[in-house]
Amino acid sequence: IAFCQMCLETGFLRFGTDVKSLQNNFAGLGAVGGGAEGASFPSARIGVRAHIQHLKAYASLEPLVQQEVDPRFRFVTRGVAPSIHQLSGRWSADLDYGIKITAILRRLYESDIYSLIYLPIFLLPHLLTYLLTYLLTYLLSYLLTCLLTYLHTRYLHT
């Protein structure tokens, strides 16, 4: 989910006017449009951690495991958006925000290795670096744990 959200927020790592690649801000944290600069992080690892912490703030009431690096964490009403679609109008003013993330997620799961040739060649190193950052920091397992906890709570304790 976070990877697909990064693709949406950064335009598949092309970035835009509010957030530049050197800011290591893959989630548009603090970017409100109109050229207002979003948050900056000292490394991609910290930027990814801030992204995941912000998602956790929206999705869960569980405490953070790592030191808080998300400068906007305290502004989120904890647990208000446990599903992707509930991020619409919250993380982003776009009411179709969750639908857009879901569409990218669906494309990711429906694609195969040959579909990579349709991605611009200059994006591949950035996408692979970002994905490796996730894997190296064990965020993938963390996301799966959160999802399983949510599904267990939502569907087994009704």
C-alpha positions in Angstrom: 0.0 0.0 0.0 2.8 2.4 1.0 4.7 1.7 -2.2 1.6 2.4 -4.4 0.9 5.5 -2.4 4.5 6.6 -3.0 3.9 6.1 -6.8 0.9 8.3 -6.6 2.4 11.0 -4.4 5.6 11.3 -6.4 4.3 10.7 -9.9 6.3 7.4 -10.0 9.3 9.2 -8.5 9.2 12.1 -11.0 8.2 14.3 -8.1 6.7 17.8 -8.8 6.8 21.4 -7.6 6.0 21.0 -3.9 8.4 18.1 -3.1 11.8 17.5 -4.7 13.6 14.2 -4.8 16.4 15.5 -2.6 13.8 15.9 0.2 13.4 12.1 0.6 9.7 12.8 1.1 7.9 9.9 -0.7 4.5 10.6 0.8 4.0 14.3 0.2 4.2 14.9 4.0 3.5 18.6 4.7 3.0 19.4 1.0 -0.3 21.3 0.7 0.0 22.6 -2.9 0.7 26.0 -4.3 4.4 25.5 -4.2 4.6 25.2 -0.4 7.6 23.0 0.3 6.8 19.7 2.1 8.8 18.1 4.8 12.4 17.0 4.2 14.3 14.0 5.6 18.0 13.4 5.9 17.9 10.0 4.1 15.6 7.8 2.1 15.4 5.4 5.0 14.1 8.1 7.4 11.8 9.4 4.7 10.3 5.9 4.2 10.0 5.5 8.0 8.1 8.8 8.3 5.8 7.6 5.5 5.1 4.4 7.3 4.6 6.1 10.6 2.1 8.5 9.0 0.2 5.6 7.6 0.2 3.9 10.9 -1.2 7.0 12.6 -4.2 6.9 10.2 -4.7 3.2 10.4 -4.0 2.2 14.0 -4.0 3.1 17.6 -0.9 1.0 18.2 2.2 2.8 19.5 5.2 3.4 17.3 8.0 0.8 17.5 10.8 3.2 16.3 11.5 6.8 17.3 9.0 9.2 15.8 10.4 10.8 12.7 7.1 11.9 11.1 6.7 15.6 11.8 3.0 15.4 11.1 2.3 12.3 13.2 0.8 14.3 16.2 -1.7 16.0 13.9 -3.4 12.8 12.8 -6.5 11.5 14.6 -5.2 8.1 15.4 -7.0 5.1 13.8 -9.4 7.3 11.7 -8.6 5.6 8.4 -8.0 1.8 8.8 -8.7 1.2 5.1 -7.2 2.7 2.0 -10.4 4.4 0.9 -10.7 6.2 4.2 -7.6 8.2 3.3 -9.6 10.1 0.8 -10.3 13.6 2.0 -7.9 13.0 4.9 -4.4 12.4 3.7 -5.3 14.2 0.6 -8.1 16.6 -0.2 -8.8 14.4 -3.3 -11.9 12.4 -2.7 -10.7 9.7 -5.1 -7.4 9.4 -3.4 -8.1 5.8 -2.1 -9.4 4.7 -5.4 -6.2 5.9 -7.1 -4.0 4.0 -4.7 -6.1 0.9 -5.1 -5.9 1.2 -8.9 -2.1 1.3 -8.7 -2.1 -1.6 -6.3 -4.4 -3.6 -8.7 -2.1 -2.8 -11.6 0.9 -4.0 -9.6 -0.8 -7.3 -8.7 -2.1 -7.8 -12.2 1.2 -7.1 -13.9 4.1 -9.5 -14.6 7.8 -9.0 -15.2 7.3 -8.2 -18.9 5.1 -5.2 -18.1 8.2 -3.5 -16.7 9.1 -2.6 -20.2 6.2 -0.1 -20.3 7.8 1.9 -17.4 10.2 4.6 -18.5 13.7 3.3 -18.3 14.9 6.2 -16.1 12.4 5.3 -13.4 13.5 1.8 -12.9 16.6 2.5 -10.7 14.6 4.8 -8.5 11.8 2.3 -8.1 14.2 -0.5 -7.3 16.1 1.7 -4.8 12.9 2.6 -3.0 11.7 -1.0 -3.0 15.0 -2.2 -1.6 14.8 0.5 1.1 11.5 -1.0 2.2 12.9 -4.5 2.3 16.1 -3.5 4.1 14.1 -1.8 6.9 11.7 -4.7 7.3 8.7 -2.4 6.5 7.2 -5.0 4.3 6.8 -7.4 7.2 5.6 -4.5 9.4 2.8 -3.7 6.8 1.8 -7.3 6.6 1.6 -7.5 10.4 -0.6 -4.4 10.5 -2.9 -5.8 7.8 -3.2 -9.2 9.5 -3.9 -7.5 12.8 -6.6 -5.3 11.2 -8.2 -8.3 9.4 -8.1 -10.4 12.5 -9.7 -7.6 14.6 -12.2 -6.6 11.9 -13.4 -10.0 10.8 -12.8 -12.4 13.7 -14.0 -10.2 16.5 -17.3 -9.0 15.2 
